Amino acid sequence: MNASAAPDFQPRQLVELAKDLASEFPWLPQALAACEGGQWDSPAYLRFVFSEDSNQSGAEWQFLANVVLEHEHHGTVVVDVLKGNRIGGIELLDRIED
């Protein structure tokens, strides 16, 4: 699935929420504003870093935390924060199909 799978969502739509609700990650708003590309793994998940061998020595994906934001249009959004001030992916929980 490519980035056009959810054309109405752009990570920059989360910048103001991140400023207000994720003060423990002061770099996050700027990182969200700069996010481009990514790959839609499903209608609900936009990946920026592949999680293959996650958290293993030398792996690109080194998980740190989840930041949960409530967006007025997209609903509950979970940002996967990685070590090194990176965004691993963004999940739009309201788009998960049962």
Secondary structure, DSSP 8 states (H G I E B T S, - for coil): --GGGSTT--GGGGHHHHHHH-TT-TTHHHHHHH----EEEETTEEESS--TTTTSTT-S--EEEEEEEEETTTEEEEEEEETTTEEEEEEEGGG---
